[in-house]
Amino acid sequence: MAPIVKDPPSLRPMNVRSIWSAERHRNRGMPGIAFELRWPNDRLLIATLVAHGQPQWSAEQIRHYPPARFYALSFWLDVQDAAEGDREARARVDYCREQWQEMRKAEVISDRPSATVGIFER
């Protein structure tokens, strides 16, 4: 069994507002999980995303947006499979890490929502 990802020391619960529209017509046909799972719970999913490079405020969106929770769970499963030696899962995890790193370099994402380029600025 793969080791469990621990919360990074910098991870503190945040009170973030939803940046997604939950209206049905906007999310039709999208896979989603509308409720927090018992295992892995939202906190573990968020910790996994943050540990791999996604900004915490962005990862916290899984609490508000069912499709984000679905994709966070998919990523968490890939991390577990990669730890057990699955090459395809490792490639997907590496791809996400590289993309978050590149977006940080391009200043498209940041640890502060107000420092992010585009629609997230206040």
C-alpha positions as CSV (number, residue, x, y, z in Angstrom):
1,M,0.0,0.0,0.0
2,A,1.2,3.5,-0.8
3,P,2.2,5.9,2.0
4,I,-0.5,8.4,3.0
5,V,0.1,12.0,2.0
6,K,0.4,14.2,5.1
7,D,-0.8,17.8,5.2
8,P,2.0,20.1,4.3
9,P,2.9,22.4,7.3
10,S,1.7,25.4,5.4
11,L,-1.8,24.0,4.9
12,R,-4.3,25.9,7.1
13,P,-8.0,25.8,6.5
14,M,-9.1,28.7,4.3
15,N,-12.4,30.4,3.9
16,V,-12.6,30.9,0.2
17,R,-15.6,31.8,-1.9
18,S,-16.6,29.7,-4.8
19,I,-15.3,30.9,-8.2
20,W,-17.6,28.5,-10.1
21,S,-21.2,28.7,-11.1
22,A,-23.2,25.8,-9.6
23,E,-26.1,26.4,-12.0
24,R,-27.3,23.1,-13.6
25,H,-27.3,24.4,-17.1
26,R,-23.6,25.3,-16.8
27,N,-22.5,21.9,-15.5
28,R,-24.7,19.6,-17.6
29,G,-22.8,16.4,-18.5
30,M,-19.9,17.0,-16.2
31,P,-18.9,14.3,-13.8
32,G,-19.0,15.4,-10.2
33,I,-19.2,14.3,-6.6
34,A,-21.7,16.5,-4.7
35,F,-20.8,15.5,-1.2
36,E,-17.6,15.0,0.9
37,L,-16.4,11.5,0.9
38,R,-15.6,9.7,4.1
39,W,-12.3,8.5,2.6
40,P,-10.4,10.3,1.1
41,N,-12.1,13.3,2.7
42,D,-11.8,16.8,1.3
43,R,-8.9,17.7,3.6
44,L,-6.8,14.9,2.3
45,L,-7.7,15.7,-1.4
46,I,-6.7,19.3,-0.8
47,A,-3.5,18.4,0.9
48,T,-2.6,16.1,-2.0
49,L,-3.2,18.8,-4.5
50,V,-1.3,21.4,-2.5
51,A,1.7,19.0,-1.9
52,H,2.0,18.6,-5.7
53,G,1.9,22.3,-6.5
54,Q,-1.7,23.6,-6.9
55,P,-2.4,26.8,-4.9
56,Q,-4.4,26.1,-1.7
57,W,-7.1,28.6,-2.5
58,S,-7.7,26.9,-5.8
59,A,-7.6,23.4,-4.3
60,E,-10.2,24.5,-1.7
61,Q,-12.7,24.9,-4.6
62,I,-13.5,21.2,-4.2
63,R,-15.6,22.1,-1.2
64,H,-17.9,24.2,-3.4
65,Y,-17.8,22.6,-6.9
66,P,-18.7,18.9,-7.4
67,P,-16.7,18.5,-10.7
68,A,-13.5,19.9,-8.9
69,R,-14.0,17.2,-6.2
70,F,-14.3,14.5,-8.9
71,Y,-11.1,15.6,-10.6
72,A,-9.3,15.9,-7.2
73,L,-10.3,12.4,-6.4
74,S,-9.0,11.2,-9.8
75,F,-5.7,13.0,-9.2
76,W,-5.5,11.4,-5.7
77,L,-6.0,8.0,-7.2
78,D,-3.3,8.6,-9.7
79,V,-0.9,9.6,-6.9
80,Q,-1.7,6.3,-5.1
81,D,-1.3,4.3,-8.3
82,A,2.0,6.1,-9.2
83,A,3.4,5.3,-5.8
84,E,2.7,1.6,-6.5
85,G,4.6,1.8,-9.8
86,D,1.9,2.5,-12.5
87,R,3.8,4.4,-15.2
88,E,0.7,5.9,-16.9
89,A,-0.5,7.3,-13.5
90,R,3.0,8.6,-12.8
91,A,3.0,10.4,-16.2
92,R,-0.4,12.0,-15.4
93,V,0.8,13.2,-12.0
94,D,4.1,14.5,-13.5
95,Y,2.1,16.3,-16.1
96,C,-0.1,18.1,-13.6
97,R,3.0,19.0,-11.4
98,E,4.8,20.4,-14.5
99,Q,1.7,22.4,-15.6
100,W,1.3,24.0,-12.1
101,Q,5.0,24.8,-12.1
102,E,4.8,26.4,-15.6
103,M,1.7,28.4,-14.6
104,R,3.5,29.7,-11.6
105,K,6.4,30.8,-13.7
106,A,4.0,32.6,-16.1
107,E,2.2,34.1,-13.1
108,V,-1.1,32.6,-14.3
109,I,-1.5,31.1,-10.8
110,S,-0.3,32.2,-7.4
111,D,-0.6,31.3,-3.8
112,R,-2.6,34.6,-3.4
113,P,-5.8,34.8,-5.4
114,S,-5.3,38.6,-5.8
115,A,-1.9,38.0,-7.5
116,T,-3.4,35.7,-10.2
117,V,-3.8,37.1,-13.7
118,G,-7.3,37.4,-15.1
119,I,-10.8,37.0,-13.7
120,F,-9.8,36.1,-10.2
121,E,-8.5,39.6,-9.4
122,R,-10.6,41.6,-7.0
